[in-house]
Amino acid sequence: MADSAAGRSPEAAPPRTRLDLSGVPETLVIPLYAKAQDYRSRRSILHDAKAEEIVRSLDYNFERLGASGKTRTRMLAVRARQLDEWVRGFLVRHSNATVLNLGCGLDTRVARLAPPAPVSWFDIDFPEVIDVRKRFFSETEEYRMLAGSLTDADWLSGVPGDRPAIAVADGVLGYLAPQEVTSLLRRIIARLRSGEIVFDVMSPSAIRLGRARSQNPTAGLLRWLVDDLAQIDAIDPRLRRVEAHSVLASRYLPFGVRLEYGIPWLVPSMRRLIRFVRYEF
Ligand SMILES: C[S@@+](CC[C@H](N)C(=O)[O-])C[C@H]1O[C@@H](n2cnc3c(N)ncnc32)[C@H](O)[C@@H]1O
Protein backbone atom coordinates (compact mmCIF):
# COMPACT_ATOMS: atom_id res chain seq x y z
CA MET A 1 0.00 0.00 0.00
CA ALA A 2 1.06 3.60 -0.48
CA ASP A 3 2.81 5.00 2.59
CA SER A 4 0.71 7.37 4.68
CA ALA A 5 3.13 10.33 4.41
CA ALA A 6 2.88 10.14 0.62
CA GLY A 7 -0.88 9.93 0.96
CA ARG A 8 -0.99 13.30 2.78
CA SER A 9 1.06 15.21 0.23
CA PRO A 10 -0.85 16.94 -2.60
CA GLU A 11 1.95 16.05 -5.09
CA ALA A 12 2.08 12.42 -4.01
CA ALA A 13 1.63 9.55 -6.45
CA PRO A 14 -1.80 7.91 -6.17
CA PRO A 15 -1.91 4.85 -3.90
CA ARG A 16 -0.88 1.68 -5.63
CA THR A 17 -3.21 -1.28 -6.07
CA ARG A 18 -2.20 -4.25 -3.99
CA LEU A 19 -1.95 -7.46 -6.00
CA ASP A 20 -2.81 -10.48 -3.88
CA LEU A 21 -2.97 -13.39 -6.28
CA SER A 22 -1.47 -16.85 -6.03
CA GLY A 23 -1.22 -20.00 -8.12
CA VAL A 24 -2.19 -19.82 -11.80
CA PRO A 25 -3.82 -16.34 -11.61
CA GLU A 26 -0.57 -14.87 -10.28
CA THR A 27 1.23 -15.92 -13.46
CA LEU A 28 -0.31 -12.89 -15.16
CA VAL A 29 2.50 -10.78 -13.71
CA ILE A 30 5.07 -12.56 -15.88
CA PRO A 31 3.91 -11.29 -19.29
CA LEU A 32 2.74 -8.00 -17.80
CA TYR A 33 6.17 -7.24 -16.39
CA ALA A 34 7.85 -8.42 -19.58
CA LYS A 35 5.74 -5.97 -21.60
CA ALA A 36 6.69 -3.15 -19.25
CA GLN A 37 10.37 -4.12 -19.47
CA ASP A 38 10.08 -4.30 -23.24
CA TYR A 39 8.51 -0.83 -23.27
CA ARG A 40 11.48 0.53 -21.30
CA SER A 41 14.01 -1.10 -23.61
CA ARG A 42 15.82 0.74 -26.39
CA ARG A 43 14.31 -1.38 -29.15
CA SER A 44 10.82 -2.16 -27.98
CA ILE A 45 8.95 -4.92 -29.80
CA LEU A 46 5.49 -4.13 -28.47
CA HIS A 47 5.50 -0.44 -27.42
CA ASP A 48 3.01 -1.17 -24.65
CA ALA A 49 2.84 2.02 -22.60
CA LYS A 50 -0.24 0.86 -20.72
CA ALA A 51 1.54 -2.25 -19.42
CA GLU A 52 4.22 0.02 -17.98
CA GLU A 53 1.53 2.22 -16.43
CA ILE A 54 -0.18 -0.79 -14.81
CA VAL A 55 3.10 -2.15 -13.44
CA ARG A 56 3.80 1.23 -11.85
CA SER A 57 0.33 1.25 -10.31
CA LEU A 58 0.65 -2.16 -8.68
CA ASP A 59 1.98 -2.85 -5.24
CA TYR A 60 3.77 -6.12 -6.01
CA ASN A 61 7.29 -7.49 -6.00
CA PHE A 62 7.75 -8.27 -9.67
CA GLU A 63 10.98 -10.16 -9.04
CA ARG A 64 9.02 -12.78 -7.07
CA LEU A 65 8.29 -14.98 -10.06
CA GLY A 66 11.68 -14.43 -11.62
CA ALA A 67 9.82 -12.12 -13.95
CA SER A 68 12.84 -10.38 -15.42
CA GLY A 69 15.62 -11.32 -17.85
CA LYS A 70 16.35 -10.11 -21.32
CA THR A 71 15.66 -13.33 -23.22
CA ARG A 72 12.39 -13.99 -21.44
CA THR A 73 11.25 -10.40 -21.90
CA ARG A 74 11.96 -10.64 -25.60
CA MET A 75 10.21 -14.01 -26.02
CA LEU A 76 7.09 -12.81 -24.25
CA ALA A 77 7.00 -9.54 -26.19
CA VAL A 78 7.40 -11.44 -29.47
CA ARG A 79 4.63 -13.84 -28.46
CA ALA A 80 2.23 -10.98 -27.72
CA ARG A 81 3.24 -9.19 -30.93
CA GLN A 82 2.67 -12.23 -33.15
CA LEU A 83 -0.76 -12.88 -31.62
CA ASP A 84 -1.59 -9.15 -31.92
CA GLU A 85 -0.73 -9.22 -35.62
CA TRP A 86 -2.97 -12.23 -36.22
CA VAL A 87 -5.86 -10.59 -34.41
CA ARG A 88 -5.21 -7.31 -36.26
CA GLY A 89 -5.25 -9.13 -39.61
CA PHE A 90 -8.52 -10.85 -38.71
CA LEU A 91 -10.11 -7.51 -37.78
CA VAL A 92 -9.05 -6.03 -41.10
CA ARG A 93 -10.80 -8.90 -42.89
CA HIS A 94 -13.86 -8.90 -40.59
CA SER A 95 -14.94 -5.45 -39.41
CA ASN A 96 -17.86 -6.88 -37.42
CA ALA A 97 -15.80 -9.54 -35.62
CA THR A 98 -15.98 -10.83 -32.08
CA VAL A 99 -12.67 -11.20 -30.21
CA LEU A 100 -12.28 -13.56 -27.27
CA ASN A 101 -9.13 -12.94 -25.26
CA LEU A 102 -8.93 -16.14 -23.21
CA GLY A 103 -7.11 -15.87 -19.87
CA CYS A 104 -6.57 -12.15 -20.41
CA GLY A 105 -4.82 -11.47 -17.09
CA LEU A 106 -3.84 -7.78 -17.12
CA ASP A 107 -2.97 -7.93 -20.79
CA THR A 108 -3.55 -4.68 -22.67
CA ARG A 109 -4.24 -6.17 -26.10
CA VAL A 110 -7.57 -4.35 -26.36
CA ALA A 111 -5.74 -1.03 -25.84
CA ARG A 112 -2.91 -1.99 -28.21
CA LEU A 113 -5.29 -2.88 -31.04
CA ALA A 114 -8.01 -0.35 -30.16
CA PRO A 115 -10.61 -2.02 -32.39
CA PRO A 116 -13.28 0.30 -33.75
CA ALA A 117 -17.01 -0.45 -33.34
CA PRO A 118 -18.77 -2.69 -34.19
CA VAL A 119 -16.00 -5.11 -33.15
CA SER A 120 -17.10 -6.77 -29.96
CA TRP A 121 -14.34 -7.78 -27.52
CA PHE A 122 -14.50 -10.14 -24.53
CA ASP A 123 -11.69 -10.50 -22.00
CA ILE A 124 -12.10 -13.64 -19.88
CA ASP A 125 -10.30 -14.74 -16.72
CA PHE A 126 -10.89 -15.98 -13.17
CA PRO A 127 -13.09 -13.71 -10.99
CA GLU A 128 -10.16 -12.59 -8.77
CA VAL A 129 -8.26 -11.49 -11.89
CA ILE A 130 -11.23 -9.65 -13.38
CA ASP A 131 -11.66 -7.81 -10.05
CA VAL A 132 -8.14 -6.37 -10.42
CA ARG A 133 -8.60 -5.80 -14.14
CA LYS A 134 -11.65 -3.63 -13.52
CA ARG A 135 -9.43 -1.09 -11.75
CA PHE A 136 -7.57 -0.50 -15.02
CA PHE A 137 -10.19 -1.08 -17.72
CA SER A 138 -13.82 0.02 -18.05
CA GLU A 139 -16.52 -1.86 -19.85
CA THR A 140 -18.32 -0.31 -22.79
CA GLU A 141 -21.01 -1.55 -25.14
CA GLU A 142 -18.33 -3.25 -27.24
CA TYR A 143 -15.90 -4.26 -24.50
CA ARG A 144 -16.84 -6.78 -21.79
CA MET A 145 -14.91 -8.56 -19.06
CA LEU A 146 -16.19 -12.04 -18.20
CA ALA A 147 -15.33 -13.60 -14.84
CA GLY A 148 -15.13 -17.38 -14.79
CA SER A 149 -13.03 -20.37 -15.58
CA LEU A 150 -12.33 -21.28 -19.17
CA THR A 151 -13.10 -24.83 -18.15
CA ASP A 152 -16.75 -23.90 -17.39
CA ALA A 153 -19.26 -24.03 -20.18
CA ASP A 154 -21.31 -20.99 -19.01
CA TRP A 155 -19.28 -17.96 -20.10
CA LEU A 156 -19.53 -18.76 -23.81
CA SER A 157 -23.31 -18.45 -23.78
CA GLY A 158 -22.90 -14.66 -23.35
CA VAL A 159 -20.83 -14.44 -26.55
CA PRO A 160 -22.67 -13.88 -29.85
CA GLY A 161 -22.31 -16.94 -32.06
CA ASP A 162 -23.38 -15.39 -35.34
CA ARG A 163 -20.36 -13.20 -36.17
CA PRO A 164 -16.89 -14.14 -37.41
CA ALA A 165 -14.80 -14.64 -34.27
CA ILE A 166 -11.19 -14.92 -33.26
CA ALA A 167 -10.12 -16.47 -29.97
CA VAL A 168 -6.64 -15.63 -28.72
CA ALA A 169 -4.91 -17.41 -25.84
CA ASP A 170 -1.59 -15.82 -24.97
CA GLY A 171 0.38 -17.90 -22.47
CA VAL A 172 -2.79 -19.56 -21.18
CA LEU A 173 -3.56 -23.00 -22.59
CA GLY A 174 -0.44 -24.49 -21.01
CA TYR A 175 -2.08 -24.07 -17.60
CA LEU A 176 -5.02 -26.29 -18.54
CA ALA A 177 -5.07 -30.08 -18.46
CA PRO A 178 -4.93 -31.66 -21.95
CA GLN A 179 -8.56 -32.76 -21.76
CA GLU A 180 -9.57 -29.21 -20.74
CA VAL A 181 -7.84 -27.76 -23.79
CA THR A 182 -9.64 -30.25 -26.01
CA SER A 183 -13.04 -29.42 -24.47
CA LEU A 184 -12.41 -25.67 -24.62
CA LEU A 185 -11.45 -25.71 -28.30
CA ARG A 186 -14.42 -27.90 -29.16
CA ARG A 187 -16.83 -25.66 -27.24
CA ILE A 188 -15.52 -22.55 -29.00
CA ILE A 189 -15.85 -24.19 -32.40
CA ALA A 190 -19.34 -25.44 -31.60
CA ARG A 191 -20.53 -22.03 -30.35
CA LEU A 192 -19.03 -19.82 -33.07
CA ARG A 193 -19.95 -20.13 -36.70
CA SER A 194 -16.52 -19.50 -38.21
CA GLY A 195 -13.25 -17.85 -37.37
CA GLU A 196 -9.79 -18.44 -36.00
CA ILE A 197 -8.04 -19.57 -32.84
CA VAL A 198 -4.51 -18.34 -32.24
CA PHE A 199 -2.25 -19.35 -29.37
CA ASP A 200 1.23 -20.39 -28.26
CA VAL A 201 2.32 -23.96 -27.73
CA MET A 202 5.18 -25.04 -25.49
CA SER A 203 6.97 -28.36 -25.77
CA PRO A 204 7.97 -30.47 -22.75
CA SER A 205 11.60 -29.52 -23.43
CA ALA A 206 10.79 -25.83 -22.93
CA ILE A 207 9.91 -26.59 -19.33
CA ARG A 208 12.98 -28.74 -18.73
CA LEU A 209 15.18 -25.98 -20.14
CA GLY A 210 13.33 -23.27 -18.18
CA ARG A 211 13.72 -25.21 -14.92
CA ALA A 212 17.39 -25.75 -15.54
CA ARG A 213 18.05 -22.09 -16.28
CA SER A 214 16.10 -20.36 -13.52
CA GLN A 215 14.22 -20.90 -10.33
CA ASN A 216 10.88 -20.20 -11.94
CA PRO A 217 8.27 -21.41 -9.44
CA THR A 218 5.47 -21.32 -12.03
CA ALA A 219 6.95 -23.93 -14.38
CA GLY A 220 5.34 -26.69 -12.28
CA LEU A 221 1.89 -25.24 -13.00
CA LEU A 222 2.12 -26.01 -16.70
CA ARG A 223 0.14 -29.08 -17.75
CA TRP A 224 -0.41 -28.92 -21.51
CA LEU A 225 2.85 -29.39 -23.37
CA VAL A 226 2.91 -30.49 -26.98
CA ASP A 227 5.69 -31.79 -29.19
CA ASP A 228 3.65 -32.80 -32.22
CA LEU A 229 1.14 -30.27 -33.55
CA ALA A 230 -0.76 -33.14 -35.19
CA GLN A 231 -2.21 -33.74 -31.69
CA ILE A 232 -3.91 -30.33 -31.89
CA ASP A 233 -4.99 -30.84 -35.51
CA ALA A 234 -6.81 -33.99 -34.39
CA ILE A 235 -8.89 -32.24 -31.69
CA ASP A 236 -11.73 -31.37 -34.05
CA PRO A 237 -12.31 -32.07 -37.75
CA ARG A 238 -13.30 -28.42 -38.29
CA LEU A 239 -9.87 -27.16 -37.13
CA ARG A 240 -7.43 -26.35 -39.90
CA ARG A 241 -3.88 -25.30 -39.10
CA VAL A 242 -2.88 -22.44 -41.38
CA GLU A 243 0.33 -21.17 -39.76
CA ALA A 244 2.88 -22.27 -37.18
CA HIS A 245 6.12 -20.43 -36.36
CA SER A 246 8.92 -21.11 -33.96
CA VAL A 247 9.70 -18.19 -31.67
CA LEU A 248 13.33 -18.60 -32.72
CA ALA A 249 12.52 -17.51 -36.27
CA SER A 250 9.98 -14.83 -35.45
CA ARG A 251 10.03 -11.84 -37.76
CA TYR A 252 9.45 -9.65 -34.68
CA LEU A 253 12.82 -10.49 -33.14
CA PRO A 254 15.54 -7.91 -33.71
CA PHE A 255 17.56 -8.92 -36.78
CA GLY A 256 20.78 -9.62 -34.82
CA VAL A 257 18.92 -11.88 -32.39
CA ARG A 258 17.35 -13.82 -35.24
CA LEU A 259 20.80 -14.45 -36.65
CA GLU A 260 21.95 -15.60 -33.22
CA TYR A 261 19.01 -18.04 -33.02
CA GLY A 262 19.77 -19.43 -36.49
CA ILE A 263 21.92 -22.26 -35.11
CA PRO A 264 19.50 -23.48 -32.40
CA TRP A 265 16.71 -23.22 -34.98
CA LEU A 266 18.44 -25.96 -36.99
CA VAL A 267 17.77 -28.40 -34.14
CA PRO A 268 14.16 -29.69 -34.42
CA SER A 269 13.61 -30.00 -30.66
CA MET A 270 14.79 -26.39 -30.18
CA ARG A 271 12.51 -25.19 -32.96
CA ARG A 272 9.59 -26.77 -31.14
CA LEU A 273 10.30 -25.17 -27.75
CA ILE A 274 7.79 -22.34 -28.22
CA ARG A 275 5.58 -22.05 -31.28
CA PHE A 276 2.78 -19.75 -32.31
CA VAL A 277 -0.08 -21.32 -34.20
CA ARG A 278 -3.05 -20.04 -36.15
CA TYR A 279 -6.03 -22.27 -36.80
CA GLU A 280 -9.12 -21.59 -38.86
CA PHE A 281 -12.46 -23.25 -38.25
C1 LIG B 1 0.62 -16.28 -17.97
S1 LIG B 1 -0.89 -15.47 -17.70
C2 LIG B 1 -1.20 -14.73 -19.29
C3 LIG B 1 -2.09 -13.53 -19.18
C4 LIG B 1 -2.36 -12.81 -20.49
N1 LIG B 1 -2.89 -13.67 -21.50
C5 LIG B 1 -1.14 -12.10 -20.98
O1 LIG B 1 -0.59 -12.47 -22.01
O2 LIG B 1 -0.72 -11.15 -20.32
C6 LIG B 1 -2.06 -16.81 -17.67
C7 LIG B 1 -3.47 -16.30 -17.47
O3 LIG B 1 -4.39 -17.36 -17.75
C8 LIG B 1 -5.41 -17.33 -16.81
N2 LIG B 1 -6.01 -18.66 -16.71
C9 LIG B 1 -5.38 -19.84 -16.61
N3 LIG B 1 -6.27 -20.84 -16.50
C10 LIG B 1 -7.49 -20.27 -16.57
C11 LIG B 1 -8.81 -20.77 -16.50
N4 LIG B 1 -9.05 -22.07 -16.35
N5 LIG B 1 -9.83 -19.91 -16.59
C12 LIG B 1 -9.60 -18.57 -16.74
N6 LIG B 1 -8.36 -18.03 -16.81
C13 LIG B 1 -7.32 -18.87 -16.71
C14 LIG B 1 -4.69 -16.93 -15.53
O4 LIG B 1 -5.57 -16.51 -14.52
C15 LIG B 1 -3.75 -15.87 -16.04
O5 LIG B 1 -4.34 -14.60 -16.03
The ligand as a Tripos MOL2 file, in Angstrom:
@<TRIPOS>MOLECULE
LIG
   27    29     1     0     0
SMALL
NO_CHARGES

@<TRIPOS>ATOM
      1 C1          0.6240  -16.2760  -17.9690 C.3       1 LIG1
      2 S1         -0.8900  -15.4730  -17.7010 S.3       1 LIG1
      3 C2         -1.2020  -14.7330  -19.2940 C.3       1 LIG1
      4 C3         -2.0920  -13.5310  -19.1760 C.3       1 LIG1
      5 C4         -2.3640  -12.8060  -20.4900 C.3       1 LIG1
      6 N1         -2.8860  -13.6700  -21.5040 N.3       1 LIG1
      7 C5         -1.1400  -12.1000  -20.9850 C.2       1 LIG1
      8 O1         -0.5920  -12.4680  -22.0120 O.co2     1 LIG1
      9 O2         -0.7210  -11.1510  -20.3190 O.co2     1 LIG1
     10 C6         -2.0630  -16.8080  -17.6730 C.3       1 LIG1
     11 C7         -3.4710  -16.3040  -17.4650 C.3       1 LIG1
     12 O3         -4.3860  -17.3580  -17.7540 O.3       1 LIG1
     13 C8         -5.4060  -17.3310  -16.8080 C.3       1 LIG1
     14 N2         -6.0050  -18.6610  -16.7140 N.ar      1 LIG1
     15 C9         -5.3780  -19.8410  -16.6130 C.ar      1 LIG1
     16 N3         -6.2700  -20.8430  -16.5040 N.ar      1 LIG1
     17 C10        -7.4890  -20.2690  -16.5700 C.ar      1 LIG1
     18 C11        -8.8100  -20.7740  -16.5040 C.ar      1 LIG1
     19 N4         -9.0510  -22.0720  -16.3460 N.pl3     1 LIG1
     20 N5         -9.8300  -19.9060  -16.5880 N.ar      1 LIG1
     21 C12        -9.6030  -18.5670  -16.7370 C.ar      1 LIG1
     22 N6         -8.3640  -18.0270  -16.8050 N.ar      1 LIG1
     23 C13        -7.3200  -18.8710  -16.7060 C.ar      1 LIG1
     24 C14        -4.6860  -16.9330  -15.5300 C.3       1 LIG1
     25 O4         -5.5730  -16.5070  -14.5200 O.3       1 LIG1
     26 C15        -3.7480  -15.8650  -16.0440 C.3       1 LIG1
     27 O5         -4.3450  -14.6010  -16.0270 O.3       1 LIG1
@<TRIPOS>BOND
     1     1     2 1
     2     2     3 1
     3     2    10 1
     4     3     4 1
     5     4     5 1
     6     5     6 1
     7     5     7 1
     8     7     8 2
     9     7     9 1
    10    10    11 1
    11    11    12 1
    12    11    26 1
    13    12    13 1
    14    13    14 1
    15    13    24 1
    16    14    15 ar
    17    14    23 ar
    18    15    16 ar
    19    16    17 ar
    20    17    18 ar
    21    17    23 ar
    22    18    19 1
    23    18    20 ar
    24    20    21 ar
    25    21    22 ar
    26    22    23 ar
    27    24    25 1
    28    24    26 1
    29    26    27 1
@<TRIPOS>SUBSTRUCTURE
     1 LIG1         1 GROUP 0 **** ****
